[in-house]
Amino acid sequence: MTDRDTNILEMNQISKSFPGVKALDNVDLQVRAGEVLALVGENGAGKSTLMKILAGIYHPDSGSGDIILDGNKVRYSGPLEARQDGLILIFQELSLVPELSVAENIFMGNLPRTRLGFIDWKTLRSKTRAILDAIELDIDEMELISRLPIAKQQMVEIARSLSMGAKVVIFDEPTSSLTDTEKTILFRDIRRMRDNRVAIIYITHKMDEVFEISDRVTVLRDGKNRGTLITKDAQLEDITQLMIGRVLEDYFHKNEAKKGKEVLRVENLEKKGLYREVSFGIREGEVVGLYGLVGAGRSEIAESIFGLRDPDSGKIFVGGKEVHVRTSRDAVHLGMGFVPEDRKQQGLVLKMSCAENVSLAKLDRMSRLGTLRRGDELNNFEEYQKKLRIVTPSPNQRVFFLSGGNQQKIVIAKWMCIDPKLLILDEPTRGIDVGSKAEIHHIIAELAESGMAVLIISSEMPEIMGICDRIISVRSGEITGDFQDTEITEKKLLDAIAHVGVD
């Protein structure tokens, strides 16, 4: 029997309940030595809960199931104990200490010592160098973590897992902050770990990554294991049907609205070091995409339009009139809404309720003599809960507890309720599941069909091609193309963002 036929990890009949919610219902999971197992499912399917039980952050319901690692039944009291047993979790929020060096982070809790009990720096450096060389990570072992880009910090996490003799490594949405080049490096190191008989559990919402990196894929839905497929034999439709319980038709929905008057026009907008000579317009009922690589300047252009970043020069016109957008308040008064890339940090107040978050942009219209009319706030939420199909047990539920897809709907609802003329969405489906993505795409089409102008920033080519009427390509802060619906091809877009001559 080969390593890849051997289950190094088994989770059998795992259940977990929270107040009012059955998060996991008798879930089984098997991972083989020397394989990459993709773990997928919609937000709220139970993926993170299952992994937190594995690492000892949560405990399963009393009398529920077994966890077997390398032939031994285990139950951990926390991630540190799991790490010591060779089970490593690498979350989106990295667990490194920024003020310590690479070497100190890699061997944290296991620093080599001299006979007098002091840190043996020479041994620490040599051991660290050997591990960094093994994964071809060319950084100084004594460099502070805080000085490293996020991709290299992630590589340090991998190095730390190797230093602890990892048997199983769990990656949770590891590419959410990485460029394509950084993702290539990450995948190279994951494959190297796999070839060294480490088992990898890879959690992602990105289906292209599932097919690129995994050997098998396990699907969770509503807290249950719905099946495991051999990746090379599976089709996207097979996986999505297991994830959402139905065939996913019309994944992308392009609006059919007639294009009306010009809502926004920018002329020769420039911000030194970020973008230059940016000019384009958007009409009523039009969905326009800004497409380019991470760092191309797309978000910075949108932030300037919305008053979050002052341009050095250029003009902005709204409804044919030149305007001066100095703050986001100015933008709102001009009829703009902005759904930011980072919904948790910039789009929501996580400790506030669903109803409170939806009303944030409309407080002046729901207040009298400085006092918020609570009935108006609840009515406002209920209206948009129905329109956007927001799933929450109560208007009073804190948004922190909602799935990513429902959190994103809350942010969109916040701006819909002020009836904006222009809605800007920066990476509107990042970090949400395939079913919620389809719903967001339908919402965008419906907004355009109602006459709203929509500006979308996305790094996903299928998404930008699937929902936009026009696509504006951006490279190194410059517009390199403006493509109408019938002109849009993958080749033209790739050529434009690579600054190659477009046919």
C-alpha positions as CSV (number, residue, x, y, z in Angstrom):
1,M,0.0,0.0,0.0
2,T,1.5,3.4,-1.0
3,D,1.5,6.5,1.2
4,R,-1.3,8.0,-0.9
5,D,-3.5,5.1,-0.1
6,T,-3.0,5.5,3.6
7,N,-5.3,7.7,5.7
8,I,-3.0,9.7,8.0
9,L,-6.0,11.5,9.4
10,E,-9.6,10.4,10.0
11,M,-12.5,12.3,11.5
12,N,-15.4,10.1,12.2
13,Q,-19.0,11.1,13.0
14,I,-18.2,14.6,14.2
15,S,-21.1,16.7,15.4
16,K,-21.1,20.2,16.8
17,S,-24.0,22.4,17.9
18,F,-24.1,26.0,18.9
19,P,-27.2,27.7,20.4
20,G,-29.9,27.3,17.8
21,V,-27.6,26.0,15.1
22,K,-26.4,22.5,14.2
23,A,-23.0,23.4,12.6
24,L,-21.8,19.8,12.0
25,D,-23.9,16.7,11.7
26,N,-22.0,13.4,11.9
27,V,-19.3,14.5,9.5
28,D,-16.6,12.0,8.3
29,L,-13.4,13.2,6.7
30,Q,-10.4,11.2,5.5
31,V,-7.0,12.6,4.4
32,R,-4.2,10.5,2.9
33,A,-0.5,10.9,3.4
34,G,1.1,12.7,0.5
35,E,-2.1,14.3,-1.0
36,V,-3.8,17.7,-1.3
37,L,-7.4,17.4,-0.3
38,A,-9.5,20.4,-1.2
39,L,-12.3,21.2,1.4
40,V,-15.0,23.3,-0.2
41,G,-18.6,24.4,0.6
42,E,-20.7,27.5,0.9
43,N,-20.1,29.9,3.7
44,G,-21.7,28.4,6.8
45,A,-21.2,24.8,5.5
46,G,-19.1,23.9,8.5
47,K,-15.5,23.9,7.0
48,S,-14.0,26.2,9.6
49,T,-15.9,24.6,12.5
50,L,-14.6,21.2,11.5
51,M,-11.0,22.4,11.3
52,K,-11.3,24.2,14.6
53,I,-12.4,21.0,16.2
54,L,-9.5,19.2,14.6
55,A,-7.1,21.7,16.2
56,G,-8.8,21.7,19.6
57,I,-10.2,25.3,19.4
58,Y,-13.7,23.8,19.6
59,H,-14.7,20.5,21.1
60,P,-17.3,18.3,19.4
61,D,-20.6,17.6,21.1
62,S,-20.4,15.2,24.0
63,G,-20.1,11.6,22.8
64,S,-19.5,12.7,19.2
65,G,-17.0,10.9,17.0
66,D,-13.3,10.2,16.9
67,I,-10.2,11.9,15.5
68,I,-7.5,9.5,14.5
69,L,-4.0,10.9,13.5
70,D,-1.4,8.5,12.2
71,G,-3.2,5.5,13.7
72,N,-3.7,7.1,17.2
73,K,-6.9,8.5,18.6
74,V,-6.4,12.1,19.6
75,R,-8.3,15.0,21.2
76,Y,-6.4,18.3,21.5
77,S,-6.9,21.0,24.1
78,G,-5.7,23.7,21.7
79,P,-3.6,24.5,18.5
80,L,-0.3,24.4,20.4
81,E,-0.9,20.8,21.4
82,A,-2.0,19.9,17.9
83,R,1.2,21.6,16.5
84,Q,3.4,19.5,18.7
85,D,1.7,16.4,17.3
86,G,2.4,17.5,13.7
87,L,-1.0,19.0,12.9
88,I,-0.6,22.6,11.7
89,L,-3.3,25.2,10.8
90,I,-2.3,28.2,8.7
91,F,-5.2,30.7,8.8
92,Q,-5.8,33.7,6.6
93,E,-4.8,35.8,9.6
94,L,-1.2,34.6,10.1
95,S,-0.1,33.7,13.6
96,L,3.5,35.1,13.4
97,V,4.9,37.7,15.8
98,P,5.8,40.8,13.8
99,E,8.4,42.0,16.3
100,L,10.4,38.8,16.2
101,S,12.8,37.5,13.5
102,V,12.1,34.8,10.9
103,A,14.3,32.4,12.9
104,E,12.6,33.1,16.2
105,N,9.1,32.7,14.7
106,I,10.0,29.4,13.0
107,F,11.4,27.8,16.2
108,M,9.1,29.6,18.7
109,G,8.6,27.4,21.7
110,N,11.4,25.2,20.6
111,L,14.4,27.5,20.5
112,P,17.8,25.8,20.7
113,R,19.6,26.4,23.9
114,T,23.2,26.4,25.2
115,R,24.1,24.4,28.3
116,L,23.6,27.5,30.3
117,G,20.1,27.9,29.1
118,F,20.7,30.9,26.7
119,I,19.5,30.9,23.1
120,D,22.0,29.2,20.9
121,W,21.9,31.8,18.1
122,K,24.5,30.1,15.9
123,T,22.5,26.8,15.9
124,L,19.2,28.7,15.5
125,R,20.5,30.5,12.4
126,S,21.9,27.3,10.8
127,K,18.7,25.3,11.4
128,T,16.6,28.2,10.0
129,R,18.8,28.5,7.0
130,A,18.5,24.8,6.2
131,I,14.7,25.0,6.3
132,L,14.5,28.2,4.2
133,D,16.8,26.7,1.6
134,A,14.6,23.6,1.5
135,I,11.7,25.7,0.3
136,E,13.9,28.0,-1.7
137,L,12.9,31.0,0.4
138,D,15.7,33.6,-0.1
139,I,15.4,35.9,3.0
140,D,17.6,36.7,5.9
141,E,16.8,34.4,8.8
142,M,17.2,37.3,11.2
143,E,14.9,39.7,9.3
144,L,11.9,41.0,11.3
145,I,8.6,39.5,10.2
146,S,7.0,43.0,10.1
147,R,9.4,43.9,7.2
148,L,8.3,41.0,5.0
149,P,5.5,41.1,2.4
150,I,2.5,39.0,3.1
151,A,3.5,36.2,0.7
152,K,6.9,35.7,2.3
153,Q,5.2,35.7,5.8
154,Q,3.1,32.9,4.5
155,M,6.2,31.0,3.4
156,V,7.6,31.5,6.9
157,E,4.4,29.8,8.3
158,I,5.2,26.9,6.0
159,A,8.8,26.8,7.1
160,R,7.6,26.7,10.7
161,S,5.3,23.8,10.0
162,L,8.3,21.9,8.5
163,S,10.4,22.6,11.6
164,M,7.8,21.0,13.7
165,G,7.7,17.8,11.6
166,A,4.3,18.4,10.1
167,K,2.1,15.5,9.3
168,V,-1.0,17.4,8.3
169,V,-1.1,21.1,7.2
170,I,-4.4,23.0,6.8
171,F,-4.5,26.1,4.6
172,D,-7.5,28.4,5.0
173,E,-8.0,30.6,1.9
174,P,-4.2,31.1,1.6
175,T,-4.2,33.0,-1.7
176,S,-6.7,35.7,-0.6
177,S,-3.9,38.3,-0.3
178,L,-1.5,37.0,-2.8
179,T,-0.6,38.1,-6.3
180,D,-0.5,35.5,-9.1
181,T,3.3,35.2,-8.9
182,E,3.1,34.7,-5.1
183,K,0.4,32.1,-5.6
184,T,2.7,30.2,-8.0
185,I,5.4,30.1,-5.3
186,L,2.9,28.9,-2.7
187,F,1.6,26.1,-4.9
188,R,5.2,25.0,-5.7
189,D,5.8,24.7,-1.9
190,I,2.6,22.9,-1.3
191,R,3.5,20.4,-4.0
192,R,6.9,19.9,-2.4
193,M,5.3,19.3,1.0
194,R,2.9,16.8,-0.6
195,D,5.8,15.0,-2.3
196,N,7.5,14.7,1.1
197,R,4.4,12.8,2.3
198,V,2.8,15.7,4.2
199,A,-1.0,15.7,3.9
200,I,-2.5,19.0,2.9
201,I,-6.1,20.2,3.6
202,Y,-6.8,23.1,1.3
203,I,-9.8,25.3,2.1
204,T,-10.9,27.6,-0.7
205,H,-13.8,29.2,-2.5
206,K,-11.8,29.5,-5.8
207,M,-12.8,26.6,-8.0
208,D,-9.8,27.2,-10.4
209,E,-7.5,26.5,-7.4
210,V,-9.3,23.3,-6.6
211,F,-8.6,21.9,-10.0
212,E,-5.0,23.3,-10.1
213,I,-3.7,22.1,-6.7
214,S,-5.8,19.2,-5.3
215,D,-5.9,15.5,-5.7
216,R,-9.3,15.0,-4.2
217,V,-12.1,17.3,-3.2
218,T,-14.5,16.9,-0.3
219,V,-17.7,19.0,-0.2
220,L,-19.6,20.1,2.9
221,R,-23.1,21.5,2.8
222,D,-25.3,22.4,5.7
223,G,-22.9,20.7,8.2
224,K,-22.8,17.4,6.3
225,N,-20.3,15.7,4.1
226,R,-22.0,15.5,0.7
227,G,-19.2,13.5,-1.1
228,T,-15.6,13.3,-2.1
229,L,-14.5,13.3,-5.7
230,I,-11.2,12.6,-7.5
231,T,-10.3,16.0,-8.8
232,K,-9.0,15.0,-12.3
233,D,-12.2,13.1,-12.9
234,A,-14.6,15.8,-11.7
235,Q,-16.3,18.6,-13.5
236,L,-17.1,22.0,-12.0
237,E,-20.8,21.3,-12.3
238,D,-20.3,18.1,-10.2
239,I,-18.7,20.1,-7.4
240,T,-21.1,23.0,-7.4
241,Q,-24.2,20.7,-7.4
242,L,-22.8,19.0,-4.3
243,M,-22.1,22.4,-2.7
244,I,-25.5,24.0,-3.3
245,G,-27.8,21.0,-3.8
246,R,-28.9,22.0,-7.2
247,V,-27.6,22.6,-10.7
248,L,-26.1,26.1,-10.9
249,E,-27.6,27.7,-14.0
250,D,-26.9,31.2,-15.2
251,Y,-23.9,31.5,-12.8
252,F,-23.2,34.9,-14.5
253,H,-26.1,37.2,-15.3
254,K,-25.5,40.0,-17.7
255,N,-28.0,42.9,-17.5
256,E,-30.2,43.8,-20.5
257,A,-30.9,47.4,-19.5
258,K,-30.9,50.2,-22.0
259,K,-28.1,52.6,-21.4
260,G,-29.2,56.1,-20.5
261,K,-27.5,59.4,-19.7
262,E,-24.0,59.7,-18.5
263,V,-23.8,59.4,-14.7
264,L,-20.0,59.7,-14.2
265,R,-17.1,61.0,-16.2
266,V,-13.5,61.4,-15.1
267,E,-11.0,63.3,-17.3
268,N,-7.2,63.0,-16.9
269,L,-7.3,61.9,-13.3
270,E,-3.9,61.5,-11.8
271,K,-2.3,60.6,-8.5
272,K,1.5,60.6,-8.5
273,G,2.9,57.1,-8.1
274,L,-0.5,55.4,-8.3
275,Y,-2.3,56.3,-11.6
276,R,-2.2,58.9,-14.4
277,E,-4.3,60.3,-17.3
278,V,-7.3,58.2,-16.3
279,S,-10.4,59.1,-18.4
280,F,-13.6,57.2,-18.8
281,G,-17.4,57.5,-18.3
282,I,-20.3,55.4,-17.1
283,R,-24.0,55.7,-18.2
284,E,-27.2,54.8,-16.5
285,G,-27.9,51.0,-16.6
286,E,-24.3,50.2,-17.5
287,V,-21.9,47.8,-15.7
288,V,-18.3,48.8,-16.3
289,G,-15.4,46.7,-15.1
290,L,-11.9,47.8,-14.1
291,Y,-9.6,44.9,-14.7
292,G,-6.0,44.4,-14.0
293,L,-3.4,42.7,-11.8
294,V,-3.2,43.4,-8.1
295,G,-1.4,46.7,-7.6
296,A,-2.4,48.1,-11.0
297,G,-4.1,51.1,-9.5
298,R,-7.7,50.1,-9.9
299,S,-8.8,50.5,-6.2
300,E,-6.9,53.8,-6.0
301,I,-8.9,55.2,-9.0
302,A,-12.2,54.1,-7.4
303,E,-11.2,55.6,-4.0
304,S,-10.4,58.9,-5.6
305,I,-13.8,59.0,-7.3
306,F,-15.5,58.3,-4.0
307,G,-13.5,61.0,-2.1
308,L,-11.3,58.6,-0.1
309,R,-8.1,59.6,-1.8
310,D,-7.3,63.1,-3.2
311,P,-6.1,63.1,-6.9
312,D,-3.3,65.5,-7.8
313,S,-5.1,66.7,-10.9
314,G,-8.0,65.9,-13.3
315,K,-11.7,66.4,-13.3
316,I,-14.8,64.5,-12.1
317,F,-18.2,65.1,-13.6
318,V,-21.5,63.8,-12.1
319,G,-24.6,64.2,-14.2
320,G,-22.6,66.4,-16.7
321,K,-21.5,68.9,-14.0
322,E,-18.0,69.2,-12.7
323,V,-17.8,68.3,-9.0
324,H,-15.2,68.4,-6.2
325,V,-15.3,65.2,-4.2
326,R,-13.2,65.9,-1.2
327,T,-14.7,63.4,1.2
328,S,-16.8,60.3,1.1
329,R,-19.7,62.4,2.5
330,D,-19.4,64.6,-0.6
331,A,-19.6,61.4,-2.7
332,V,-22.7,60.2,-0.9
333,H,-24.5,63.5,-1.3
334,L,-23.7,63.3,-5.0
335,G,-25.4,59.9,-5.2
336,M,-22.5,57.5,-4.9
337,G,-22.1,54.3,-2.9
338,F,-18.9,52.3,-2.3
339,V,-18.6,48.6,-1.4
340,P,-15.0,48.2,-0.4
341,E,-12.7,45.2,-1.0
342,D,-12.3,44.5,2.8
343,R,-15.9,44.3,4.0
344,K,-14.9,43.4,7.6
345,Q,-12.5,46.3,8.1
346,Q,-14.1,49.0,5.9
347,G,-17.6,48.0,5.1
348,L,-19.2,46.8,8.3
349,V,-19.2,47.4,12.0
350,L,-19.0,43.8,13.1
351,K,-20.3,44.3,16.6
352,M,-23.4,46.1,15.5
353,S,-26.6,44.4,14.3
354,C,-27.7,43.7,10.8
355,A,-30.4,46.4,11.0
356,E,-27.9,48.9,12.4
357,N,-25.3,48.2,9.6
358,V,-27.9,48.6,6.8
359,S,-29.0,51.9,8.2
360,L,-25.5,53.5,8.5
361,A,-25.6,55.4,5.3
362,K,-29.2,56.6,5.9
363,L,-29.1,57.7,9.5
364,D,-30.0,61.3,8.7
365,R,-33.2,60.2,6.9
366,M,-34.3,58.0,9.8
367,S,-33.6,60.4,12.7
368,R,-35.6,63.2,14.2
369,L,-34.0,65.8,16.5
370,G,-30.9,63.6,16.7
371,T,-32.9,60.5,17.7
372,L,-33.0,57.4,15.5
373,R,-36.5,56.1,14.8
374,R,-36.0,52.4,15.6
375,G,-39.2,51.4,13.7
376,D,-37.9,53.0,10.5
377,E,-34.6,51.2,10.9
378,L,-36.3,47.8,11.3
379,N,-38.6,48.5,8.3
380,N,-35.6,49.6,6.2
381,F,-33.8,46.4,7.0
382,E,-36.8,44.1,6.4
383,E,-37.2,45.7,2.9
384,Y,-33.7,44.9,1.8
385,Q,-33.6,41.6,3.6
386,K,-36.3,40.5,1.3
387,K,-34.8,42.1,-1.8
388,L,-31.4,40.6,-1.3
389,R,-32.4,37.4,0.4
390,I,-30.3,38.1,3.5
391,V,-30.2,35.0,5.7
392,T,-30.1,35.9,9.4
393,P,-32.1,34.7,12.4
394,S,-33.0,38.3,13.4
395,P,-32.4,42.0,12.5
396,N,-30.7,42.2,15.8
397,Q,-28.1,39.5,15.0
398,R,-24.5,40.9,15.0
399,V,-23.1,40.8,11.5
400,F,-20.0,39.2,12.9
401,F,-21.9,35.9,13.0
402,L,-23.2,36.0,9.4
403,S,-21.6,34.1,6.5
404,G,-19.3,36.0,4.1
405,G,-22.0,36.1,1.4
406,N,-24.6,37.5,3.8
407,Q,-22.2,40.0,5.2
408,Q,-21.5,41.2,1.6
409,K,-25.3,41.6,1.0
410,I,-25.5,43.7,4.2
411,V,-22.9,46.1,2.7
412,I,-24.7,46.3,-0.6
413,A,-28.0,46.9,1.2
414,K,-26.5,49.7,3.1
415,W,-25.8,51.6,-0.1
416,M,-29.0,50.4,-2.0
417,C,-31.2,52.0,0.6
418,I,-29.9,55.5,-0.3
419,D,-30.8,55.0,-4.0
420,P,-27.4,55.9,-5.4
421,K,-26.9,56.9,-9.0
422,L,-23.5,55.1,-9.1
423,L,-22.5,52.1,-7.1
424,I,-18.8,51.1,-6.9
425,L,-18.0,47.6,-6.0
426,D,-14.4,46.6,-5.2
427,E,-13.9,42.8,-5.5
428,P,-17.6,42.2,-4.7
429,T,-17.4,38.4,-4.5
430,R,-14.0,37.9,-2.8
431,G,-14.1,35.2,-0.1
432,I,-17.6,34.1,-0.6
433,D,-19.0,30.8,-1.9
434,V,-20.1,29.9,-5.4
435,G,-23.9,30.1,-4.6
436,S,-23.6,33.5,-2.9
437,K,-21.4,34.7,-5.9
438,A,-24.2,33.9,-8.3
439,E,-26.7,35.8,-6.1
440,I,-24.4,38.8,-6.0
441,H,-24.1,38.7,-9.8
442,H,-27.9,38.7,-10.1
443,I,-28.2,41.6,-7.7
444,I,-25.7,43.6,-9.8
445,A,-27.6,42.9,-13.0
446,E,-30.9,44.0,-11.3
447,L,-29.3,47.2,-10.0
448,A,-28.2,48.1,-13.6
449,E,-31.6,47.1,-15.0
450,S,-33.2,49.6,-12.5
451,G,-31.1,52.3,-14.1
452,M,-28.1,52.5,-11.7
453,A,-24.6,52.9,-13.1
454,V,-22.3,50.2,-11.7
455,L,-18.4,50.2,-11.6
456,I,-16.9,46.9,-10.6
457,I,-13.3,46.1,-9.8
458,S,-12.4,42.4,-10.0
459,S,-9.3,40.2,-10.4
460,E,-11.4,37.3,-11.7
461,M,-11.5,37.3,-15.5
462,P,-14.6,35.0,-15.8
463,E,-16.5,37.3,-13.4
464,I,-15.5,40.5,-15.1
465,M,-16.3,39.0,-18.6
466,G,-19.5,37.4,-17.3
467,I,-21.3,40.5,-15.8
468,C,-19.8,43.6,-17.4
469,D,-21.0,45.6,-20.5
470,R,-17.6,47.2,-20.8
471,I,-14.2,46.4,-19.4
472,I,-11.5,49.0,-18.9
473,S,-8.1,47.4,-18.6
474,V,-5.5,49.0,-16.2
475,R,-1.8,48.4,-16.0
476,S,0.7,50.2,-13.8
477,G,-1.8,53.0,-13.2
478,E,-2.6,53.5,-16.9
479,I,-5.7,52.6,-18.9
480,T,-4.6,50.3,-21.7
481,G,-7.9,49.4,-23.2
482,D,-11.7,50.0,-23.2
483,F,-13.6,47.0,-24.6
484,Q,-17.3,46.8,-25.4
485,D,-19.3,43.6,-24.8
486,T,-18.9,42.2,-28.3
487,E,-15.1,43.0,-28.3
488,I,-14.2,41.2,-25.1
489,T,-12.0,38.2,-25.3
490,E,-9.6,36.6,-22.8
491,K,-6.7,37.2,-25.2
492,K,-7.4,40.9,-25.6
493,L,-7.7,41.4,-21.8
494,L,-4.5,39.5,-21.0
495,D,-2.7,41.4,-23.7
496,A,-4.0,44.7,-22.4
497,I,-3.0,44.1,-18.7
498,A,0.4,42.8,-19.9
499,H,0.8,45.9,-22.0
500,V,1.1,44.0,-25.3
501,G,-0.3,45.4,-28.5
502,V,-4.0,44.6,-28.7
503,D,-5.4,43.3,-32.0
